[in-house]
Amino acid sequence: MHREAAASHDPFRVETPWGLYLVTGVVAGLLLADLWPWLAEQLAAWGISSYTWPRTVGGVRWAMLAALLGGGRILYLSLEALFRGRVGVDLALAVAVLAALALGEVLVAAEVTAIGLIGECLEAWVFGRTQRALGRLAELFPRRCWVLRDGQEVRAYVADVQVGDGVVVKPGGRVPVDGVVVAGRAAVDVSALTGESVPVEKQQGDKILAGSIVCDAPLTIEARQTGKDTVAGRLIELTVQALRDKAPLERQADRWARYFLPVVAALALLTFAANLFLQRWSAPSAPDLPPPSWRAAAISALYPALGVLVVACPCALVLATPAAVIAALGRLAGSGVLLKGGSALERLAAAQVWACDKTGTLTEGRLKVVRLEPLVPELDEDELLRLAALTEQGSEHPLAQAVLAAARQRGWSPDSSVTPVSTQPGGGVIATTAEGSRLAVGNLRFLTALGCIAEDQVRHALDQADARGQIALLVARNQTILGLIGLQDRLRSEAAPVLAELRELGFSPLALLTGDRQAVAAAIAAELPVTEVHADMLPADKAAWVAEHAARGVVFLGDGINDAPALARATVGIAVGSGTDLAAQAGDIVLMGEPLRPLPFLVRLSRQTVRIIRQNLYVFAFGVNLAGVLLTGWLWPWFAPHPEALLQAPLLGVIYHQLGSLLVLLNAMRLLAFERPATTAWGRWLQRLRAWERRWHNWSVEELLHAAAHHWRVLLLGAGLLGGGLWAGSTLTAIATDEVGIVLRWGRPVAELTPGLHLRWPWPVETVLRLPPDRTRTVTLGFRELGAASSRQPVADPAFTWSSAHGGPIVPRTDEALMITADGELIEVFATLRYRVAHPQRFLFEVASADHLLRGELEAQLRELFALRSFQEILTRRRGELEAEALQRLRRRLAQLDAASFGLAIEGLTLHDLHPPPEVVPAYHAVARAIQERDRLINEARTDALRLVRRAGEEAERLLRQAEAEAEARRQAAQADHDAFLAWVRARQALSPHQEEQLAQERRRRLQQGESPAEVEADLERRRQHLLAQRRFLIDTRLALWAAADALRQRDKILLDDGLPAGKRQLFLLDPELLPLPQQPPAADHPPSSR
């Protein structure tokens, strides 16, 4: 045992528990083989028959073999631990096993051994998960990389890279060494090392760390540190050192076993001495009998002492913690929480301080557009985002992907008229439109290099974005900066309520530790109920903060490589499953799915688990066992009904000991229902059905094959276990109360089973045929009933239908039904014979077809009887006599053929129909056809009425839809007028882009000629206002003429020229006050055409 303590010596070593599982399985099998004969007797008392065998093999009991095999292992481990100065539950188990073997109680020894091994298997399963997880800690670095050898890129192992080598990292690749960039420029994702959510620009001369991911362009790096000398290597070493330094939670059972074993030994010795005194000096059962000898008294006193050892055997102590942990793991199944060790629950329950990382933990780790700020008046937010998306389309950079995602949410779609020109890694993107304009998106340095002017408004917007912790992207067209787009990592929706609930659970302080900038950390912390915020923290700083608060128990929640030291140093490290592998391996708990939502429930479950463990230890492992010691060692010798009953103290101890272990398991199982929503069985079934439906819709054949390829061992093991379970289940045969079973061994009948449960040899050695002997079977003559198994509906002539109750549709068999009477008339007979099985074996194996045999004999007997009677006599008074006589003749015939009547017992005969042939019954069908015609006319009338009602309803629905369509058309027309009016208003208030461009060109030309900027700006402003006035005049004039045309469209008009010239002219006389036309503005001093 002591698996948790042993794991701390080498965190990367994975111990296999299969040897332990094999020993436990063999011991359990031997114990079952010893108990089976007794169980077979008990089953026989309940009416369940089964095979049995001797309890010995070669003169040795099966239980002795189990005790020697399992007890030898326990004794070896206990002695090994004792030589190392450690006393645990193994030693107590070994003492109990040796004492039982010394007294010849081999069954008691085997039972104690099996219980101890099962408890050890539970521990091995729980703690083995931690070792398997830690074994993958060293998989951070890529195994191979591209190295420059004589100017050529060569694929090499990372372990072979030397300091000074040139390493080429392609986009999407992970940097294998610490070094300096010697060629290339790219954005590098360093969030795994520093926690920064934004990729950092790296160019020639910049330092770069191993473990970073190159995003968008290749880099050539000169190696400065390799392997364990890199920052990532030191992080791994720091994580391993923290895992080694973290004191493993010593099993409370082992701590108490140091004192428990001496106390139990003292109680056993005291019980032995007390019973020895009782046997030696108490009054004898008969006055004339002498007191027992010392040897006899000592032997009798050993049994109560052994009972004390068995009752006090620490099996309940062994099961107390692992049973509760297994139950807690079962409760967490499906909740997205993975525990690597049971001790994590105990440490979590005692922790008082909570700290968490920001990027990828409290935030989603994905950038999102949170701010759109146009910096020119003629541009709105949608247009700004559209221009940025057109420029960024086709880029794979994380910033570009965030902009494109925001544009798609607003209905943007790619446009091929914009052509990308170039991409500067770490700077921005340039594109050109079909009109020749240049679009650019990037940072301020990039746009300044392109000739854009950063005015005060632009710098003020950049300062605001930096203060809010946002990433700023500037959008420019030609040399004009049009606006700013702010991006930020999005906070998880459940972060604030989960942290608030953690504060209610008593965690203080609740700290945010991040390597990001102070502005970003403050912006995030403003939305969360945290009590402390620490920014610009390196991995060692996080680990130091955790170590500073370690005395109160620290829970650290993180996801990145930079969080691994803190996760390993914390009392409980909780890793987000979507983070890095190193963080997941360093943490004690891994959160899958929604990473924050289950945290409060996990804390409450851990505290409840600790309470359950303490109840198991205090109440059941000690309280119940102490009561058992008093019962078996002290009370039973006094109140035993006879002296021989004293020898049953060990057996009583075994029973009581099992009760204590069972109570521990039942108490631990309460965790399975902890905070589980109360649902009905139907609701749970529906939830499972919906889950399988979602899996069915989401999975494909390729995914299934891919999953099967990755888990073929598990699938093969599961198929083997399922097949083995089904094969083992074939040994159990249940015979219903109305059945008998015929056992076939290799195809030969060997036994007949009565109703009940039976254990037989598995398939294919034995098979069981079930037969209900008391069920009444029927054979029809002259017809066949159409059952559900019929594969076709026969088409019979209507004349073959005769009105009689046969239990369903029938098919006449004329060759059987037509018989000849004594007076030469034909008669049609429908009959049913009832029988049951009297001897199942003869029925199954001596008759090929009982139905064919009985039908043929019944037909022969009826033909003989009808040949002796007239037609009239058969149809009237002699019908009952015919049934009785035919039944009697059939029974005699079967007895003649076989003395046992082929295992058949004839019960009765019924003559359903005796009537003339079908040719004389057409009149019966005329009446039926008349009734059918009447029903048809009624149904047609009802159909016509229903059709009229439906047509009326359809007409009403059509009118309603037509009215709704007209209303929608009017609403849309009104909306169109509204949009047109707004468009005219905007046209009156702003110049066209072409006019603005002309003014800008003239401004640059005049400034280059040396004119005063103030005069140029004043002159251009006057001309802009003049142009705006001209635009308003033209727009107002057009609108006025349109209004006049609309006013005259439907009015009476007088034509003054009545001649017929080639072209007509109309004169409209209008009052000038009714239609005032706009006045043209005065001419500008410098019209646009003058320059």
LOSEPA-699491 format. One record per residue (C-alpha): y, z, x; residue in one letter. Coordinates in steps of 0.5 Angstrom, whole numbers, plus 2048, in hexadecimal, padded with zeros to 3 digits. Example, Ala and Ser with C-alpha at 12.3 -4.5 7.8 and 13.67 -1.06 7.14 Angstrom:
# LOSEPA-699491
7F7810819a
7FE80E81Bs
//
This chain:
# LOSEPA-699491
800800800m
807801802h
8097FA802r
8107FB801e
8117FF807a
80D7FA80Ba
8117F5809a
8177F780Ds
8147F6814h
8147EF813d
8187EC80Dp
8167E580Ff
80F7E780Fr
80B7E5808v
8057E9807e
7FF7E6803t
7FC7EA7FEp
7F67E67FCw
7F17EB800g
7F47F17FCl
7F37ED7F5y
7EC7EA7F8l
7EA7F27F9v
7ED7F47F3t
7E97EF7EFg
7E27F07F2v
7E37F87F1v
7E57F77EAa
7DF7F27E9g
7DA7F77ECl
7DD7FC7E7l
7DC7F87E1l
7D57F67E3a
7D47FE7E3d
7D77FF7DDl
7D47F97D9w
7CE7FC7D7p
7D18027D4w
7D67FE7D0l
7D07F97CEa
7CD7FF7CAe
7D48017C7q
7D57FA7C5l
7CE7FA7C2a
7D08007BEa
7D57FC7BBw
7D17F67B9g
7D37F27BFi
7CD7F07C3s
7CD7EE7CAs
7C97ED7D1y
7C87F37D6t
7C67F47DDw
7C47FA7E1p
7C97FE7E4r
7C67FE7EBt
7C57F97F0v
7C07FA7F5g
7C08017F3g
7C78027F4v
7CC8027EEr
7D27FD7EDw
7D78037EDa
7D48057F4m
7D67FE7F7l
7DD7FE7F3a
7DE8057F6a
7DC8047FDl
7E07FD7FDl
7E67FF7FAg
7E68067FDg
7E5804804g
7EB800804r
7EF806801i
7EC80B806l
7EE80680Cy
7F5805809l
7F680C808s
7F380E80Fl
7F8809812e
7FE80C80Fa
7FC813811l
7FB811818f
80280E818r
805815815g
80681380Er
802816808v
802812801g
7FE8117FBv
7F980D7FFd
7F6814802l
7F68177FBa
7F28117F8l
7ED8117FEa
7EC8197FDv
7EA8187F6a
7E68127F7v
7E28167FDl
7E181C7F9a
7DE8187F3a
7D98157F7l
7D781B7FAa
7D681E7F4l
7D28187F2g
7D78167ECe
7D780E7EFv
7DA80C7E8l
7E08117E9v
7E180E7F0a
7E18077EEa
7E68087E8e
7EB80C7EDv
7EA8067F2t
7EB8017EDa
7F28047EAi
7F58057F1g
7F37FE7F3l
7F67FB7ECi
7FD7FF7EEg
7FD7FC7F5e
7FC7F57F2c
8027F67EDl
8067F97F3e
8047F37F8a
8067EE7F2w
80D7F17F1v
80F7F27F9f
80C7EB7FBg
8117E77F7r
8167EA7FCt
8127E8802q
8117E1800r
8197E17FEa
81B7E3805l
8167DF809g
81B7D9807r
8217DC80Al
8217D8810a
8217D180Ce
8297D180Dl
82A7CB812f
8287C4811p
8217C3815r
8247BC818r
82A7B981Ac
82E7B281Dw
82F7B3824v
8337AF829l
82F7AC82Fr
8327A7833d
8377A582Eg
8317A4829q
82F7A9823e
8287AC823v
8257B081Er
8237B7822a
8217BE820y
8277C381Fv
8237C7824a
8237C2829d
82B7C1829v
82E7C482Fq
8367C6830v
83A7C0832g
8367BB82Ed
8397B7829g
8377B8822v
8387B381Cv
8387B6815v
8387B180Fk
83B7B2808p
8387B7804g
8347BA80Bg
8347C180Dr
8377C2814v
8327C5819p
8367C881Ev
83D7CB820d
8417C7823g
8487C2823v
8497BC820v
84A7B6825v
84A7B0820a
84B7AF819g
84F7B3813r
84C7B680Da
84C7BB808a
8477C1809v
8447C6804d
8447CC808v
8437D1801s
83C7D3803a
83F7D680Al
8477D8808t
8467D8800g
84C7D37FFe
84B7CF7F9s
84F7C97FCv
84C7C4801p
8507C5808v
8537BF80Ce
8507BE813k
8527B9818q
8527B881Fq
8537BF823g
8517C381Dd
84C7C881Ek
8467C8819i
8407CD817l
8397CC816a
8377CC80Fg
83D7C880Ds
83C7C2809i
8407BB80Av
8427B8804c
8457B1804d
8457AE80Ba
8417AF812p
8437B4817l
8417B481Ft
8407BB821i
8407BE828e
83B7C3828a
83E7CA82Br
8397CF828q
8327CE825t
82C7D1822g
82D7D9821k
8337D9825d
8377D5820t
83B7D981Av
8367D7815a
8307DA81Ag
8347E081Br
8347E1813l
82D7E0813i
82C7E5818e
8317EA815l
82D7E980Et
8267EB811v
8297F1815q
82C7F380Fa
8257F280Bl
8227F6811r
8277FC811d
8277FC809k
823803808a
81D800803p
81C8057FDl
816809800e
81180A7FAr
8138107F6q
80B8117F5a
80A8117FCd
80F8167FEr
80C81A7F8w
8058197FBa
80781D801r
8078237FDy
8038217F7f
7FD8207FBl
7FD8287FEp
7FE82A7F7v
7F88277F4v
7F48297FAa
7F68307F9a
7F58307F2l
7EE82D7F3a
7EC8327F8l
7EF8377F3l
7EB8347EDt
7E48347F1f
7E583C7F3a
7E783E7ECa
7E183A7E9n
7DC83D7EFl
7DF8447EDf
7DD8427E6l
7D68407E7q
7D48457ECr
7D784B7E9w
7D884A7E2s
7D384C7DDa
7CD8487DCp
7CB8447D6s
7C58487D5a
7C48507D7p
7BD84F7DBd
7C08497DFl
7C284A7E6p
7C98487E8p
7C98417EBp
7C88407F3s
7CE83E7F7w
7CC8377F8r
7CB8367F1a
7D28397EFa
7D58357F4a
7D282F7F2i
7D48317EAs
7DB8337EDa
7DC82C7F0l
7DC8287EAy
7E382B7E7p
7E682B7EEa
7E48237EEl
7E78237E7g
7ED8267E9v
7ED8207EFl
7EC81B7EAv
7F181D7E5v
7F681E7EAa
7F58187EEc
7FC8147EFp
7FA80E7EBc
7FF80F7E6a
8048117ECl
80280A7EFv
8038067E8l
80A80A7E6a
80F8057EAt
80B7FE7EAp
8097FF7E3a
8118007E1a
8137FA7E6v
80E7F57E3i
8107F77DCa
8177F67DEa
8167EF7E1l
8127ED7DBg
8187EF7D7r
81D7EB7DCl
8187E57DBa
81C7DF7D8g
8237E37D9s
8247DF7DFg
8247E57E4v
81F7E57EAl
81D7EC7EDl
81B7EB7F4k
8187F37F4g
8177F87F0g
81C7FD7F4s
8227F97F2a
8227FB7EBl
8228037EEe
8278017F3r
82B7FE7EDl
82B8047E8a
82E8087EEa
8348047F0a
83B8057EEq
83F8007F2v
83F7F97F0w
8427F37F4a
8417EB7F3c
8437E57F6d
8487E07F3k
8467D97F4t
8407D77F1g
83F7DE7EEt
8447DF7EAl
8477D87EAt
8427D27E8e
8437CF7EFg
8467C87ECr
84D7C67ECl
8517C57E6k
8587C27E4v
85C7C77E2v
8637C57E2r
8667BE7E1l
86E7BE7E3e
8727B77E3p
8787B77E7l
87B7B17E5v
87E7B17DDp
87B7AA7DBe
8747AD7DDl
86F7B17D8d
8697B57DAe
8647B07D7d
8677AB7DBe
8677AF7E2l
8607B07E1l
85E7A97DFr
8627A77E6l
85E7AC7EAa
8587AA7E7a
8597A37E8l
85A7A47EFt
8547A97F0e
84F7A57EDq
8497A37F1g
84A7A97F6s
8457AF7F7e
84A7B47F9h
8497BB7F5p
8517BA7F4l
8507B37F1a
84A7B57EDq
84E7BB7EAa
8547B67E8v
84F7B17E5l
84C7B67E1a
8527B87DEa
8547B17DDa
84E7AF7D9r
84F7B57D4q
8557B27D2r
8527AB7D1g
8537A87D7w
84F7A27DAs
84E79E7E0p
8537987E1d
8517937E6s
8587907E7s
85A7967ECv
8577957F2t
85579A7F7p
8597997FEv
85779F803s
8557A6803t
8577AB808q
8527B1809p
8567B7808g
85C7B3806g
85C7AF800g
85A7A87FCv
85E7A27FCi
85D79C7F6a
8617967F4t
8627947EDt
86278D7EAa
86A78D7EAe
86A78E7F2g
86C7967F1s
86979B7F6r
8667A17F3l
8647A77F8a
8617AE7F6v
8617B37FCg
8647B97FFn
86C7B9801l
86A7B7808r
8677B1806f
86C7AF801l
8727B0806t
86E7AC80Ba
86E7A6806l
8767A7805g
8767AB7FFc
87C7B07FFi
87B7B77FDa
8817B97F9e
8827C17F8d
87F7C07F1q
8787BE7F4v
8787C37F9r
87A7C97F4h
8747C67F0a
86F7C77F6l
8727CE7F7d
8707D07F0q
8697CD7F1a
8687D07F7d
86A7D77F4a
8657D67EEr
85F7D57F3g
85F7CD7F1q
85D7C77F5i
8637C27F4a
8627BA7F4l
8687B67F4l
8687AF7F0v
86D7AA7F3a
86F7A37F1r
87279F7F7n
8777A47FAq
8787A87F4t
8747AF7F3i
8727AF7EBl
86F7B57EAg
86B7BB7ECl
8637BD7EAi
8617C47EBg
8597C57ECl
8567CC7ECq
84F7CF7ECd
84D7D17E5r
84C7D87E3l
8457D97E0r
8467DB7D8s
8427E17D8e
8457E47DFa
84A7E87DBa
8467EB7D6p
8407ED7DBv
8457F07E0l
8487F47DAa
8417F67D8e
83F7F87DFl
8457FD7DFr
8438007D9e
83C8017DCl
8408067E1g
8418017E8f
8478037ECs
84A8007EFp
8497F97EDl
84B7F47F3a
84C7ED7F4l
84A7EB7FBl
84C7E47FDt
84D7DF803g
8527DB7FFd
85A7DC800r
85E7E27FDq
8617DD7F8a
85B7DA7F5v
8577E17F5a
85D7E47F1a
85D7DF7ECa
8567E07EBi
8577E87EBa
85C7E77E6a
8577E57E0e
8527EA7E2l
8517F27E1p
8507F37E8v
8537F97ECt
8547F67F3e
8557EF7F6v
8537EE7FDh
8557E7800a
8547E3806d
84E7E7808m
8497E480Dl
8417E680Cp
8427EB811a
8487EE80Dd
8447EE806k
83E7F280Aa
8427F780Da
8457F8806w
83E7F9803v
83C7FE808a
843802807e
841803800h
839804801a
83980B800a
83A80A7F9r
8368047F8g
8387FD7F8v
8367F77F4v
8397F17F7f
8397EA7F3l
8397E47F7g
8377DD7F8d
8397DA7FEg
8377DA805i
83D7DE807n
83A7E3802d
8337E4805a
8357EA80Ap
8387EE804a
8337EC800l
82E7EF805a
8327F5806r
8337F77FFa
82F7FC7FCt
82D7F77F7v
82F7EF7F8g
82F7EB7F2i
82F7E37F4a
8317DE7EFv
82C7D97EFg
8307D37EFs
8337D57F6g
8307D47FDt
8297D57FFd
82B7DB804l
82F7DF7FFa
8297DE7FAa
8247E1800q
8297E6802a
82A7E97FBg
8257EE7F7d
8267EB7F1i
8277E37EFv
82B7E17E9l
8297DA7E6m
82C7D77E0g
8327DA7DEe
8347DF7E4p
8387E47E1l
8367E57DAr
8307E97DBp
8337EE7E0l
8357F47DBp
82E7F37D8f
82B7F37DFl
82E7FA7E1v
82C7FD7DAr
8257FB7DBl
8257FE7E2s
8278047E0r
8228057DAq
81D8037DFt
81F8097E4v
81E80D7DEr
81780A7DCi
81580B7E3i
8178127E3r
8148147DDq
80D8117DFn
80E8157E6l
81081C7E3y
80D81C7DCv
8068187DDf
8058187E4a
80681F7E5f
8078227DEg
80181F7DBv
7FC8207E1n
7FE8277E2l
7FC8287DAa
7F58247DCg
7F48297E2v
7F582F7DEl
7F082C7D9l
7EB8297DDt
7EB82E7E3g
7ED8357DFw
7EB8347D8l
7E58307D8w
7E18357DCp
7E383A7D7w
7E28377D0f
7DC8327D2a
7D78327CDp
7D18337D1h
7D08337D9p
7CE82C7DAe
7D582A7D7a
7D882D7DDl
7D58277E1l
7D98227DCq
7E08257DFa
7E181E7E3p
7DF81A7DDl
7E481E7D9l
7E981D7DFg
7E88157DFv
7EA8157D8i
7F08197D8y
7F28157DFh
7F280F7DBq
7F68127D5l
7FB8137DAg
7FB80C7DEs
7FB8097D7l
80180D7D5l
80580B7DBv
8048047D9l
8068057D2l
80C8087D4n
80E8037D9a
80D7FD7D3m
8138007CFr
8177FC7D4l
8147F67D1l
8187F77CBa
81E7FA7CEf
8257F77CBe
8207F17C8r
8237EE7C2p
81F7F07BBa
81C7E97B9t
8177E87B4t
8107E47B7a
8137DE7B3w
8197DE7B6g
8167DF7BDr
8117D97BCw
8177D57BAl
81B7D77C0q
8157D57C4r
8147CE7C0l
81B7CC7C1r
81B7CE7C9a
8157C97C9w
8187C47C5e
81E7C47CAr
8197C47D0r
8167BE7CCw
81D7BA7CCh
81F7BC7D3n
8197BA7D7w
8167B37D8s
8107B17DBv
8137B07E2e
8157B87E2e
80F7BA7E0l
80B7B67E5l
8107B97EAh
80F7C07E8a
8087BF7E8a
8087BD7EFa
80C7C37F1h
8087C87EEh
8017C57EEw
7FE7CB7F1r
8007CF7EBv
7FE7CA7E6l
7F77C97EAl
7F67D17EAl
7F97D17E2g
7F47CC7E0a
7EE7D07E4g
7F07D67E1l
7F07D37DAl
7EA7CF7DBg
7E77D67DEg
7E97DA7D8g
7E77D57D3l
7E07D57D6w
7E07DC7D6a
7E27DC7CFg
7DC7D87CDs
7D77DE7CFt
7DA7E27C9l
7D87DF7C2t
7DA7E27BBa
7D67E07B5i
7D97E17AEa
7D67E57A9t
7D47DF7A5d
7D17DC7ABe
7CB7DC7B0v
7CB7D97B7g
7C57D57BAi
7C57D67C1v
7C37D07C5l
7C17D17CDr
7C17CB7D0w
7C07C77C9g
7BB7CC7C7r
7BB7D17C2p
7BA7D87C4v
7BD7DD7C0a
7C17DE7B9e
7C77E27B9l
7C97E67B3t
7D17E77B1p
7D57EB7B6g
7D77EA7BDl
7D27E87C3h
7D27E77CAl
7CE7E17CCr
7CD7DD7D2w
7D37D87D3p
7D37D07D2w
7D07CC7D4p
7CA7D17D5v
7CA7D37CDe
7CD7D07C7t
7CE7D37C0v
7CD7CF7BAl
7D07D37B4r
7CD7D27ADl
7CF7D57A6p
7C87D67A3p
7CB7D979Cd
7D07D479Br
7CE7CF795t
7CD7C8797r
7CD7C2792t
7C97BB792v
7CC7B678Dt
7C87B1789l
7CB7AB786g
7D27AC789f
7D57AE78Fr
7DC7B278Fe
7E27B0793l
7E37B5798g
7E97B679Da
7E57B37A2a
7E47AC79Fs
7E77A77A3s
7E87A279Dr
7E97A2796q
7E479D792p
7E679878Dv
7E1799787a
7E1796781d
7E579977Bp
7DE799777a
7DB79E77Cf
7E07A477At
7DD7A9776w
7E17AF773s
7DE7B5776s
7E07BA77Ba
7DD7B9782h
7E27BD786g
7E67B7788g
7E57AF788p
7DE7AD789i
7DB7A678Bv
7D57A4787p
7CE7A278Ar
7CB79E785t
7C479D789d
7C37A5788e
7C67A6781a
7C37A177Dl
7BC7A377Am
7B77A1775i
7B57A576Ft
7AF7A576Ba
7B17A0766d
7B479B76Bg
7BB79D76Be
7C079D771l
7C37A4772i
7C87A6777e
7C77AD77Bv
7CC7B177Ff
7C97B7781a
7CB7BD787t
7C57C178Al
7C77C878Dr
7C47CB793y
7C47D0799r
7C17D17A0v
7BC7D67A0a
7B97D57A7h
7BF7D27ACp
7BA7D07B2q
7B67CC7ADr
7BC7C97AAf
7BF7C77B0l
7B97C47B4f
7B47C27AFe
7B87BE7AAv
7BB7B87ACa
7C07B87A6s
7BF7BD7A1a
7C37B979Cd
7BF7B379Ch
7B97B679Bl
7BB7BA795l
7BF7B4792r
7B87B0793g
7B47B5790e
7B97B778Al
7B97AF788e
7B27AE788a
7B17B4784q
7B67B277Fl
7B37AB77Er
7AD7AE77Ce
7B07B3777l
7B47AD774f
7AE7A8774a
7AB7AE76Fl
7B07AE76Ar
7B47AA765s
7BC7A8766f
7BE7AC760q
7BA7B2762e
7BD7B2769i
7C47B2766l
7C47B7761t
7BF7BD760r
7BA7BD767r
7C07BD76Cr
7BF7C476Eg
7B87C476Ee
7B87BE773l
7BD7C2778e
7B87C8778a
7B27C3778e
7B57BF77Ea
7B67C5782l
7AF7C8781q
7AC7C1783r
7B17C1789l
7AF7C778Cr
7A87C678Br
7A87BF78Fr
7AC7C3795l
7A77C8795a
7A17C3796q
7A57BF79Bl
7A67C679Fd
7A47CD79Ea
7AB7CF7A0a
7AE7CA79Cs
7B27C87A3f
7B67CE7A3g
7B97CC79Cl
7BA7D0796a
7BC7CC78Fi
7C17D078Be
7C27CB785g
7C37C4782l
7C97C277Et
7C87BB77Al
7D07B9779h
7CF7B3775d
7CA7AF771l
7CD7A976Eh
7CC7A276Dp
7CD79D772p
7D479B773p
7D479476Fe
7D4798769v
7DA79C76Av
7E079776Bp
7E379A764a
7E57A0767y
7E979D76Ch
7ED799767a
7F07A0765v
7F27A276Ca
7F579C76Dr
7FA79D767a
7FC7A3769i
7FD7A1770q
80279B76Ce
8057A0768r
8077A576Fd
80979E772r
80E79D76Dl
8117A476Di
8127A4775n
81579D774e
81A7A076Fa
81C7A6774r
81D7A177At
82279D776d
8267A3774a
8267A677Bl
82879F77Er
82E79F779l
8307A677Bv
82F7A4783r
83479E782r
8397A277Ea
8397A7784g
8397A1789e
83F79E786e
8437A5786a
8427A678De
84479F78Fr
84B7A078Bl
84C7A778El
84A7A4795r
84F79E794q
8557A3792a
8537A7798e
8547A179Ca
85B79F799e
85D7A679Ba
85B7A57A2e
85E79E7A3a
8657A17A0r
8647A77A5r
8637A27ABq
86979E7A9a
86D7A47A9a
86B7A67AFq
86C79F7B2a
8737A07B0d
8747A67B3h
8717A47BAd
87679E7BAa
87C7A27B8f
87A7A67BEl
8797A07C3a
88079E7C1w
8837A47C2v
8807A57C9r
88279D7CBa
8897A07C9r
8897A57CEq
8867A27D4a
88679C7D9l
8817977DAs
87D7997E1p
87F7927E3h
8877947E2q
88579A7E5e
8827977EBe
8887927ECq
88D7987ECl
88979B7F1a
8897957F5q
8907947F5e
89179C7F7r
88D79B7FDr
8917947FFr
8987977FEr
89679E802l
893799807q
89A796807q
89D79C809g
8A179E802e
8A27A5800s
89C7A87FCp
8A07AB7F7a
8A47A57F5e
89D7A17F5v
89A7A77F1e
8A07A77ECa
8A179F7EBd
89979F7EAl
89A7A47E5e
89F7A17E1r
89B79A7E1r
89579E7DFr
8997A17D9q
89C79A7D7h
8957977D7l
89279C7D3l
89879B7CEa
8967937CEq
88F7957CDr
8917997C7r
8967947C4f
89178F7C5l
88B7937C1i
8907957BCd
89278E7BBt
88B78C7BAr
88A7927B5l
8907917B1a
88E7897B0l
88778B7AEw
8897907A9a
88E78B7A6a
8887867A6a
88478B7A3d
88978D79Ea
88A78579Cl
88378479Cr
882785794q
889784792r
88C77E78Ed
89077A792k
895774790i
89576E794l
89C76B795l
89A764798d
896760793d
89675A797g
89075779Al
8917577A1p
88C7567A7a
88C75E7A8g
88E7637A3k
8937687A4r
89476F7A0q
89A77379Fl
89977A79Ef
89F77E79Bl
89E78679Dl
8A378B79Dd
8A578D7A4p
8A57957A3e
89D7947A0l
89B7917A7l
89F7937ADp
89D7907B3l
89D7947BAp
8A37927BFq
8A17907C5q
8A37957CBp
8A97937D0p
8A778F7D6a
8A57937DCa
8A97937E2d
8A47917E6h
89E78D7E2p
89778D7E5p
8987867E7s
89E7867EBs
89A78A7F1r
//
